[in-house]
Amino acid sequence: MKTETIAPTADIEIENCGSLFLFRPNSEAAREHLEAHCGEATWFGGALVCEHRYAEDLAAALRDDGFAVE
């Protein structure tokens, strides 16, 4: 049986972990953008950690900057 790898459709995938959200970049450009614009952020397993109160604004800002966010 042949397995097929499906590329992510979004530049950044958001995972709701309750009180925290993980913003997982799927491209080098998305990762570099997050690193450049999020100051002294915390990263976990390749994803930017964001408090729930900032998640909606961060997602909107990323969309405004032209990134596809899911």
Secondary structure as GFF3:
##gff-version 3
##sequence-region A 1 70
A	DSSP	beta_strand	12	16	.	.	.	ID=ss1
A	DSSP	beta_strand	20	25	.	.	.	ID=ss2
A	DSSP	alpha_helix	28	37	.	.	.	ID=ss3
A	DSSP	beta_strand	42	44	.	.	.	ID=ss4
A	DSSP	beta_strand	47	51	.	.	.	ID=ss5
A	DSSP	alpha_helix	52	64	.	.	.	ID=ss6
###
